[in-house]
Amino acid sequence: MQCSVCQWIYDPAKGEPMQDVAPGTPWSEVPDNFLCPECSLGKDVFDELASEAK
């Protein structure tokens, strides 16, 4: 998933340790209160990457 505002990419293999999201956490299990670590906006501004599309 990629932030549509600042282009930061959530990598499930890495998670987001600063927000207690463990490595291996799929986007669907990331808490709804997650904020982009670059621009501090919520999950609603994230878009699926082309490589993630099914």
CHARMM-style PDB file with segment names, atoms N, HN, CA, C and O in Angstrom:
ATOM      1  N   MET     1       0.850  -1.183   0.000  1.00  0.00      PROA
ATOM      2  CA  MET     1       0.000   0.000   0.000  1.00  0.00      PROA
ATOM      3  C   MET     1       0.887   1.236   0.000  1.00  0.00      PROA
ATOM      4  O   MET     1       1.958   1.255   0.607  1.00  0.00      PROA
ATOM      5  N   GLN     2       0.417   2.267  -0.695  1.00  0.00      PROA
ATOM      6  HN  GLN     2      -0.453   2.251  -1.188  1.00  0.00      PROA
ATOM      7  CA  GLN     2       1.205   3.492  -0.819  1.00  0.00      PROA
ATOM      8  C   GLN     2       0.362   4.698  -0.439  1.00  0.00      PROA
ATOM      9  O   GLN     2      -0.798   4.809  -0.835  1.00  0.00      PROA
ATOM     10  N   CYS     3       0.955   5.596   0.329  1.00  0.00      PROA
ATOM     11  HN  CYS     3       1.898   5.506   0.650  1.00  0.00      PROA
ATOM     12  CA  CYS     3       0.278   6.835   0.700  1.00  0.00      PROA
ATOM     13  C   CYS     3       0.109   7.687  -0.558  1.00  0.00      PROA
ATOM     14  O   CYS     3       1.078   7.959  -1.267  1.00  0.00      PROA
ATOM     15  N   SER     4      -1.124   8.103  -0.827  1.00  0.00      PROA
ATOM     16  HN  SER     4      -1.911   7.882  -0.251  1.00  0.00      PROA
ATOM     17  CA  SER     4      -1.393   8.897  -2.028  1.00  0.00      PROA
ATOM     18  C   SER     4      -0.936  10.348  -1.871  1.00  0.00      PROA
ATOM     19  O   SER     4      -0.890  11.093  -2.850  1.00  0.00      PROA
ATOM     20  N   VAL     5      -0.599  10.749  -0.651  1.00  0.00      PROA
ATOM     21  HN  VAL     5      -0.636  10.145   0.144  1.00  0.00      PROA
ATOM     22  CA  VAL     5      -0.176  12.127  -0.403  1.00  0.00      PROA
ATOM     23  C   VAL     5       1.340  12.273  -0.519  1.00  0.00      PROA
ATOM     24  O   VAL     5       1.829  13.137  -1.247  1.00  0.00      PROA
ATOM     25  N   CYS     6       2.091  11.417   0.207  1.00  0.00      PROA
ATOM     26  HN  CYS     6       1.694  10.715   0.799  1.00  0.00      PROA
ATOM     27  CA  CYS     6       3.552  11.578   0.233  1.00  0.00      PROA
ATOM     28  C   CYS     6       4.309  10.444  -0.456  1.00  0.00      PROA
ATOM     29  O   CYS     6       5.532  10.489  -0.582  1.00  0.00      PROA
ATOM     30  N   GLN     7       3.562   9.418  -0.904  1.00  0.00      PROA
ATOM     31  HN  GLN     7       2.568   9.382  -0.802  1.00  0.00      PROA
ATOM     32  CA  GLN     7       4.134   8.275  -1.630  1.00  0.00      PROA
ATOM     33  C   GLN     7       4.894   7.280  -0.762  1.00  0.00      PROA
ATOM     34  O   GLN     7       5.570   6.405  -1.302  1.00  0.00      PROA
ATOM     35  N   TRP     8       4.808   7.380   0.566  1.00  0.00      PROA
ATOM     36  HN  TRP     8       4.258   8.091   1.005  1.00  0.00      PROA
ATOM     37  CA  TRP     8       5.442   6.399   1.441  1.00  0.00      PROA
ATOM     38  C   TRP     8       4.789   5.045   1.208  1.00  0.00      PROA
ATOM     39  O   TRP     8       3.571   4.963   1.043  1.00  0.00      PROA
ATOM     40  N   ILE     9       5.581   3.994   1.192  1.00  0.00      PROA
ATOM     41  HN  ILE     9       6.570   4.061   1.326  1.00  0.00      PROA
ATOM     42  CA  ILE     9       5.070   2.653   0.912  1.00  0.00      PROA
ATOM     43  C   ILE     9       5.118   1.796   2.172  1.00  0.00      PROA
ATOM     44  O   ILE     9       6.154   1.679   2.827  1.00  0.00      PROA
ATOM     45  N   TYR    10       3.967   1.198   2.496  1.00  0.00      PROA
ATOM     46  HN  TYR    10       3.125   1.293   1.965  1.00  0.00      PROA
ATOM     47  CA  TYR    10       3.908   0.242   3.600  1.00  0.00      PROA
ATOM     48  C   TYR    10       4.388  -1.106   3.082  1.00  0.00      PROA
ATOM     49  O   TYR    10       3.823  -1.652   2.134  1.00  0.00      PROA
ATOM     50  N   ASP    11       5.422  -1.635   3.702  1.00  0.00      PROA
ATOM     51  HN  ASP    11       5.881  -1.191   4.472  1.00  0.00      PROA
ATOM     52  CA  ASP    11       5.977  -2.936   3.343  1.00  0.00      PROA
ATOM     53  C   ASP    11       5.598  -3.930   4.431  1.00  0.00      PROA
ATOM     54  O   ASP    11       6.115  -3.848   5.545  1.00  0.00      PROA
ATOM     55  N   PRO    12       4.694  -4.879   4.126  1.00  0.00      PROA
ATOM     56  CA  PRO    12       4.273  -5.826   5.152  1.00  0.00      PROA
ATOM     57  C   PRO    12       5.427  -6.637   5.730  1.00  0.00      PROA
ATOM     58  O   PRO    12       5.360  -7.059   6.884  1.00  0.00      PROA
ATOM     59  N   ALA    13       6.468  -6.861   4.964  1.00  0.00      PROA
ATOM     60  HN  ALA    13       6.523  -6.519   4.026  1.00  0.00      PROA
ATOM     61  CA  ALA    13       7.616  -7.632   5.459  1.00  0.00      PROA
ATOM     62  C   ALA    13       8.334  -6.885   6.581  1.00  0.00      PROA
ATOM     63  O   ALA    13       8.938  -7.504   7.457  1.00  0.00      PROA
ATOM     64  N   LYS    14       8.267  -5.558   6.550  1.00  0.00      PROA
ATOM     65  HN  LYS    14       7.776  -5.056   5.839  1.00  0.00      PROA
ATOM     66  CA  LYS    14       8.934  -4.734   7.564  1.00  0.00      PROA
ATOM     67  C   LYS    14       7.992  -4.277   8.669  1.00  0.00      PROA
ATOM     68  O   LYS    14       8.427  -4.051   9.798  1.00  0.00      PROA
ATOM     69  N   GLY    15       6.699  -4.138   8.354  1.00  0.00      PROA
ATOM     70  HN  GLY    15       6.345  -4.322   7.437  1.00  0.00      PROA
ATOM     71  CA  GLY    15       5.757  -3.589   9.326  1.00  0.00      PROA
ATOM     72  C   GLY    15       6.072  -2.123   9.582  1.00  0.00      PROA
ATOM     73  O   GLY    15       6.656  -1.449   8.734  1.00  0.00      PROA
ATOM     74  N   GLU    16       5.690  -1.642  10.735  1.00  0.00      PROA
ATOM     75  HN  GLU    16       5.216  -2.190  11.424  1.00  0.00      PROA
ATOM     76  CA  GLU    16       5.979  -0.258  11.140  1.00  0.00      PROA
ATOM     77  C   GLU    16       6.184  -0.260  12.644  1.00  0.00      PROA
ATOM     78  O   GLU    16       5.250  -0.014  13.407  1.00  0.00      PROA
ATOM     79  N   PRO    17       7.440  -0.545  13.078  1.00  0.00      PROA
ATOM     80  CA  PRO    17       7.722  -0.716  14.507  1.00  0.00      PROA
ATOM     81  C   PRO    17       7.364   0.487  15.379  1.00  0.00      PROA
ATOM     82  O   PRO    17       7.020   0.312  16.548  1.00  0.00      PROA
ATOM     83  N   MET    18       7.438   1.688  14.844  1.00  0.00      PROA
ATOM     84  HN  MET    18       7.718   1.831  13.895  1.00  0.00      PROA
ATOM     85  CA  MET    18       7.126   2.871  15.652  1.00  0.00      PROA
ATOM     86  C   MET    18       5.644   2.923  16.045  1.00  0.00      PROA
ATOM     87  O   MET    18       5.265   3.651  16.963  1.00  0.00      PROA
ATOM     88  N   GLN    19       4.811   2.145  15.341  1.00  0.00      PROA
ATOM     89  HN  GLN    19       5.119   1.554  14.595  1.00  0.00      PROA
ATOM     90  CA  GLN    19       3.380   2.107  15.661  1.00  0.00      PROA
ATOM     91  C   GLN    19       2.946   0.699  16.090  1.00  0.00      PROA
ATOM     92  O   GLN    19       1.767   0.351  16.030  1.00  0.00      PROA
ATOM     93  N   ASP    20       3.921  -0.094  16.521  1.00  0.00      PROA
ATOM     94  HN  ASP    20       4.879   0.189  16.569  1.00  0.00      PROA
ATOM     95  CA  ASP    20       3.656  -1.452  17.004  1.00  0.00      PROA
ATOM     96  C   ASP    20       2.996  -2.352  15.970  1.00  0.00      PROA
ATOM     97  O   ASP    20       2.193  -3.218  16.317  1.00  0.00      PROA
ATOM     98  N   VAL    21       3.337  -2.147  14.685  1.00  0.00      PROA
ATOM     99  HN  VAL    21       3.990  -1.443  14.403  1.00  0.00      PROA
ATOM    100  CA  VAL    21       2.874  -3.044  13.630  1.00  0.00      PROA
ATOM    101  C   VAL    21       4.043  -3.982  13.325  1.00  0.00      PROA
ATOM    102  O   VAL    21       5.067  -3.571  12.779  1.00  0.00      PROA
ATOM    103  N   ALA    22       3.866  -5.232  13.686  1.00  0.00      PROA
ATOM    104  HN  ALA    22       3.035  -5.567  14.129  1.00  0.00      PROA
ATOM    105  CA  ALA    22       4.949  -6.213  13.578  1.00  0.00      PROA
ATOM    106  C   ALA    22       5.265  -6.571  12.130  1.00  0.00      PROA
ATOM    107  O   ALA    22       4.383  -6.528  11.272  1.00  0.00      PROA
ATOM    108  N   PRO    23       6.521  -6.926  11.855  1.00  0.00      PROA
ATOM    109  CA  PRO    23       6.859  -7.441  10.528  1.00  0.00      PROA
ATOM    110  C   PRO    23       5.963  -8.639  10.205  1.00  0.00      PROA
ATOM    111  O   PRO    23       5.655  -9.456  11.074  1.00  0.00      PROA
ATOM    112  N   GLY    24       5.557  -8.724   8.948  1.00  0.00      PROA
ATOM    113  HN  GLY    24       5.807  -8.061   8.242  1.00  0.00      PROA
ATOM    114  CA  GLY    24       4.682  -9.812   8.513  1.00  0.00      PROA
ATOM    115  C   GLY    24       3.198  -9.492   8.642  1.00  0.00      PROA
ATOM    116  O   GLY    24       2.356 -10.349   8.376  1.00  0.00      PROA
ATOM    117  N   THR    25       2.867  -8.256   9.052  1.00  0.00      PROA
ATOM    118  HN  THR    25       3.551  -7.560   9.268  1.00  0.00      PROA
ATOM    119  CA  THR    25       1.463  -7.871   9.217  1.00  0.00      PROA
ATOM    120  C   THR    25       0.878  -7.408   7.887  1.00  0.00      PROA
ATOM    121  O   THR    25       1.330  -6.402   7.339  1.00  0.00      PROA
ATOM    122  N   PRO    26      -0.123  -8.123   7.352  1.00  0.00      PROA
ATOM    123  CA  PRO    26      -0.752  -7.670   6.109  1.00  0.00      PROA
ATOM    124  C   PRO    26      -1.535  -6.381   6.348  1.00  0.00      PROA
ATOM    125  O   PRO    26      -1.961  -6.107   7.470  1.00  0.00      PROA
ATOM    126  N   TRP    27      -1.722  -5.602   5.304  1.00  0.00      PROA
ATOM    127  HN  TRP    27      -1.376  -5.824   4.392  1.00  0.00      PROA
ATOM    128  CA  TRP    27      -2.414  -4.312   5.406  1.00  0.00      PROA
ATOM    129  C   TRP    27      -3.791  -4.474   6.038  1.00  0.00      PROA
ATOM    130  O   TRP    27      -4.226  -3.614   6.804  1.00  0.00      PROA
ATOM    131  N   SER    28      -4.473  -5.556   5.729  1.00  0.00      PROA
ATOM    132  HN  SER    28      -4.120  -6.255   5.107  1.00  0.00      PROA
ATOM    133  CA  SER    28      -5.820  -5.767   6.264  1.00  0.00      PROA
ATOM    134  C   SER    28      -5.831  -5.893   7.788  1.00  0.00      PROA
ATOM    135  O   SER    28      -6.875  -5.715   8.414  1.00  0.00      PROA
ATOM    136  N   GLU    29      -4.688  -6.196   8.382  1.00  0.00      PROA
ATOM    137  HN  GLU    29      -3.840  -6.340   7.873  1.00  0.00      PROA
ATOM    138  CA  GLU    29      -4.597  -6.334   9.835  1.00  0.00      PROA
ATOM    139  C   GLU    29      -3.924  -5.142  10.516  1.00  0.00      PROA
ATOM    140  O   GLU    29      -3.781  -5.123  11.739  1.00  0.00      PROA
ATOM    141  N   VAL    30      -3.514  -4.150   9.729  1.00  0.00      PROA
ATOM    142  HN  VAL    30      -3.630  -4.165   8.736  1.00  0.00      PROA
ATOM    143  CA  VAL    30      -2.942  -2.932  10.312  1.00  0.00      PROA
ATOM    144  C   VAL    30      -4.091  -2.176  10.991  1.00  0.00      PROA
ATOM    145  O   VAL    30      -5.152  -2.015  10.388  1.00  0.00      PROA
ATOM    146  N   PRO    31      -3.903  -1.711  12.229  1.00  0.00      PROA
ATOM    147  CA  PRO    31      -4.985  -1.033  12.959  1.00  0.00      PROA
ATOM    148  C   PRO    31      -5.544   0.172  12.198  1.00  0.00      PROA
ATOM    149  O   PRO    31      -4.826   0.847  11.461  1.00  0.00      PROA
ATOM    150  N   ASP    32      -6.831   0.422  12.393  1.00  0.00      PROA
ATOM    151  HN  ASP    32      -7.414  -0.127  12.992  1.00  0.00      PROA
ATOM    152  CA  ASP    32      -7.494   1.535  11.718  1.00  0.00      PROA
ATOM    153  C   ASP    32      -6.943   2.892  12.149  1.00  0.00      PROA
ATOM    154  O   ASP    32      -7.113   3.882  11.439  1.00  0.00      PROA
ATOM    155  N   ASN    33      -6.283   2.944  13.311  1.00  0.00      PROA
ATOM    156  HN  ASN    33      -6.145   2.140  13.888  1.00  0.00      PROA
ATOM    157  CA  ASN    33      -5.733   4.217  13.779  1.00  0.00      PROA
ATOM    158  C   ASN    33      -4.297   4.445  13.280  1.00  0.00      PROA
ATOM    159  O   ASN    33      -3.621   5.369  13.732  1.00  0.00      PROA
ATOM    160  N   PHE    34      -3.840   3.606  12.353  1.00  0.00      PROA
ATOM    161  HN  PHE    34      -4.389   2.855  11.986  1.00  0.00      PROA
ATOM    162  CA  PHE    34      -2.499   3.744  11.766  1.00  0.00      PROA
ATOM    163  C   PHE    34      -2.384   5.092  11.059  1.00  0.00      PROA
ATOM    164  O   PHE    34      -3.306   5.528  10.371  1.00  0.00      PROA
ATOM    165  N   LEU    35      -1.238   5.742  11.241  1.00  0.00      PROA
ATOM    166  HN  LEU    35      -0.488   5.388  11.801  1.00  0.00      PROA
ATOM    167  CA  LEU    35      -0.959   7.008  10.557  1.00  0.00      PROA
ATOM    168  C   LEU    35       0.302   6.851   9.728  1.00  0.00      PROA
ATOM    169  O   LEU    35       1.258   6.209  10.161  1.00  0.00      PROA
ATOM    170  N   CYS    36       0.307   7.430   8.550  1.00  0.00      PROA
ATOM    171  HN  CYS    36      -0.470   7.952   8.199  1.00  0.00      PROA
ATOM    172  CA  CYS    36       1.489   7.410   7.699  1.00  0.00      PROA
ATOM    173  C   CYS    36       2.658   8.023   8.480  1.00  0.00      PROA
ATOM    174  O   CYS    36       2.529   9.129   9.007  1.00  0.00      PROA
ATOM    175  N   PRO    37       3.788   7.325   8.560  1.00  0.00      PROA
ATOM    176  CA  PRO    37       4.913   7.860   9.329  1.00  0.00      PROA
ATOM    177  C   PRO    37       5.559   9.092   8.698  1.00  0.00      PROA
ATOM    178  O   PRO    37       6.332   9.787   9.359  1.00  0.00      PROA
ATOM    179  N   GLU    38       5.260   9.367   7.450  1.00  0.00      PROA
ATOM    180  HN  GLU    38       4.632   8.803   6.914  1.00  0.00      PROA
ATOM    181  CA  GLU    38       5.841  10.543   6.790  1.00  0.00      PROA
ATOM    182  C   GLU    38       4.943  11.780   6.876  1.00  0.00      PROA
ATOM    183  O   GLU    38       5.421  12.879   7.158  1.00  0.00      PROA
ATOM    184  N   CYS    39       3.639  11.599   6.631  1.00  0.00      PROA
ATOM    185  HN  CYS    39       3.251  10.706   6.402  1.00  0.00      PROA
ATOM    186  CA  CYS    39       2.758  12.779   6.576  1.00  0.00      PROA
ATOM    187  C   CYS    39       1.651  12.764   7.630  1.00  0.00      PROA
ATOM    188  O   CYS    39       0.860  13.704   7.707  1.00  0.00      PROA
ATOM    189  N   SER    40       1.588  11.717   8.435  1.00  0.00      PROA
ATOM    190  HN  SER    40       2.230  10.953   8.373  1.00  0.00      PROA
ATOM    191  CA  SER    40       0.647  11.606   9.561  1.00  0.00      PROA
ATOM    192  C   SER    40      -0.824  11.547   9.165  1.00  0.00      PROA
ATOM    193  O   SER    40      -1.690  11.884   9.972  1.00  0.00      PROA
ATOM    194  N   LEU    41      -1.120  11.127   7.944  1.00  0.00      PROA
ATOM    195  HN  LEU    41      -0.417  10.853   7.288  1.00  0.00      PROA
ATOM    196  CA  LEU    41      -2.510  10.954   7.550  1.00  0.00      PROA
ATOM    197  C   LEU    41      -2.901   9.497   7.743  1.00  0.00      PROA
ATOM    198  O   LEU    41      -2.037   8.628   7.862  1.00  0.00      PROA
ATOM    199  N   GLY    42      -4.213   9.226   7.772  1.00  0.00      PROA
ATOM    200  HN  GLY    42      -4.915   9.932   7.675  1.00  0.00      PROA
ATOM    201  CA  GLY    42      -4.716   7.903   8.100  1.00  0.00      PROA
ATOM    202  C   GLY    42      -4.736   6.909   6.945  1.00  0.00      PROA
ATOM    203  O   GLY    42      -4.343   7.219   5.820  1.00  0.00      PROA
ATOM    204  N   LYS    43      -5.208   5.704   7.262  1.00  0.00      PROA
ATOM    205  HN  LYS    43      -5.527   5.452   8.176  1.00  0.00      PROA
ATOM    206  CA  LYS    43      -5.244   4.607   6.295  1.00  0.00      PROA
ATOM    207  C   LYS    43      -6.080   4.939   5.061  1.00  0.00      PROA
ATOM    208  O   LYS    43      -5.863   4.356   3.999  1.00  0.00      PROA
ATOM    209  N   ASP    44      -7.025   5.859   5.184  1.00  0.00      PROA
ATOM    210  HN  ASP    44      -7.201   6.332   6.047  1.00  0.00      PROA
ATOM    211  CA  ASP    44      -7.918   6.166   4.064  1.00  0.00      PROA
ATOM    212  C   ASP    44      -7.211   6.839   2.893  1.00  0.00      PROA
ATOM    213  O   ASP    44      -7.776   6.907   1.802  1.00  0.00      PROA
ATOM    214  N   VAL    45      -5.990   7.339   3.089  1.00  0.00      PROA
ATOM    215  HN  VAL    45      -5.531   7.283   3.976  1.00  0.00      PROA
ATOM    216  CA  VAL    45      -5.268   7.966   1.970  1.00  0.00      PROA
ATOM    217  C   VAL    45      -4.318   6.982   1.277  1.00  0.00      PROA
ATOM    218  O   VAL    45      -3.582   7.371   0.370  1.00  0.00      PROA
ATOM    219  N   PHE    46      -4.329   5.722   1.693  1.00  0.00      PROA
ATOM    220  HN  PHE    46      -4.927   5.406   2.430  1.00  0.00      PROA
ATOM    221  CA  PHE    46      -3.457   4.719   1.089  1.00  0.00      PROA
ATOM    222  C   PHE    46      -4.156   4.031  -0.075  1.00  0.00      PROA
ATOM    223  O   PHE    46      -5.346   3.719  -0.013  1.00  0.00      PROA
ATOM    224  N   ASP    47      -3.397   3.804  -1.130  1.00  0.00      PROA
ATOM    225  HN  ASP    47      -2.431   4.058  -1.181  1.00  0.00      PROA
ATOM    226  CA  ASP    47      -3.887   3.120  -2.320  1.00  0.00      PROA
ATOM    227  C   ASP    47      -3.076   1.859  -2.560  1.00  0.00      PROA
ATOM    228  O   ASP    47      -1.910   1.767  -2.176  1.00  0.00      PROA
ATOM    229  N   GLU    48      -3.705   0.904  -3.194  1.00  0.00      PROA
ATOM    230  HN  GLU    48      -4.652   0.979  -3.506  1.00  0.00      PROA
ATOM    231  CA  GLU    48      -3.028  -0.340  -3.541  1.00  0.00      PROA
ATOM    232  C   GLU    48      -1.995  -0.069  -4.634  1.00  0.00      PROA
ATOM    233  O   GLU    48      -2.265   0.649  -5.597  1.00  0.00      PROA
ATOM    234  N   LEU    49      -0.820  -0.649  -4.472  1.00  0.00      PROA
ATOM    235  HN  LEU    49      -0.601  -1.232  -3.690  1.00  0.00      PROA
ATOM    236  CA  LEU    49       0.212  -0.550  -5.507  1.00  0.00      PROA
ATOM    237  C   LEU    49      -0.170  -1.454  -6.674  1.00  0.00      PROA
ATOM    238  O   LEU    49      -0.856  -2.457  -6.478  1.00  0.00      PROA
ATOM    239  N   ALA    50       0.260  -1.115  -7.871  1.00  0.00      PROA
ATOM    240  HN  ALA    50       0.817  -0.300  -8.030  1.00  0.00      PROA
ATOM    241  CA  ALA    50      -0.035  -1.942  -9.041  1.00  0.00      PROA
ATOM    242  C   ALA    50       0.463  -3.372  -8.834  1.00  0.00      PROA
ATOM    243  O   ALA    50      -0.183  -4.326  -9.269  1.00  0.00      PROA
ATOM    244  N   SER    51       1.603  -3.518  -8.175  1.00  0.00      PROA
ATOM    245  HN  SER    51       2.127  -2.743  -7.821  1.00  0.00      PROA
ATOM    246  CA  SER    51       2.168  -4.852  -7.939  1.00  0.00      PROA
ATOM    247  C   SER    51       1.353  -5.657  -6.937  1.00  0.00      PROA
ATOM    248  O   SER    51       1.510  -6.875  -6.850  1.00  0.00      PROA
ATOM    249  N   GLU    52       0.474  -4.986  -6.172  1.00  0.00      PROA
ATOM    250  HN  GLU    52       0.346  -3.997  -6.243  1.00  0.00      PROA
ATOM    251  CA  GLU    52      -0.367  -5.665  -5.188  1.00  0.00      PROA
ATOM    252  C   GLU    52      -1.738  -6.028  -5.755  1.00  0.00      PROA
ATOM    253  O   GLU    52      -2.451  -6.856  -5.190  1.00  0.00      PROA
ATOM    254  N   ALA    53      -2.098  -5.406  -6.869  1.00  0.00      PROA
ATOM    255  HN  ALA    53      -1.518  -4.733  -7.328  1.00  0.00      PROA
ATOM    256  CA  ALA    53      -3.427  -5.630  -7.455  1.00  0.00      PROA
ATOM    257  C   ALA    53      -3.583  -7.087  -7.863  1.00  0.00      PROA
ATOM    258  O   ALA    53      -2.647  -7.728  -8.339  1.00  0.00      PROA
ATOM    259  N   LYS    54      -4.786  -7.582  -7.662  1.00  0.00      PROA
ATOM    260  HN  LYS    54      -5.546  -7.061  -7.275  1.00  0.00      PROA
ATOM    261  CA  LYS    54      -5.048  -8.990  -7.995  1.00  0.00      PROA
ATOM    262  C   LYS    54      -5.978  -9.096  -9.162  1.00  0.00      PROA
ATOM    263  OT1 LYS    54      -6.314 -10.202  -9.586  1.00  0.00      PROA
TER     264      LYS     54
END
